[in-house]
């Protein structure tokens, strides 16, 4: 269980750091490297990466949205979701980031298994 929380923290820090210099999909790099290097089962690698980026993107986007009284998030949610729900937009963005990172961590974990067999 300790490895699980360490993995969450490591993915959060690396995803945030990569996000400062690279595009949004850099969370996939963080997840892949964590899945490849950390010694976890595939399901725990998937879950830790998902939770890490879901929390990271959710908290960051909600904090940014609060600072401007949800002005932009309300307009975007009306365009995309057809309802005035900035919180749902934040959750949707966090979910997308979490899924991208989780599947890349799963790929890294599976690659580690294949490399160990050979």
Order of alpha helices (4+ residues) and beta strands (2+ residues): alpha-alpha-alpha-alpha-alpha
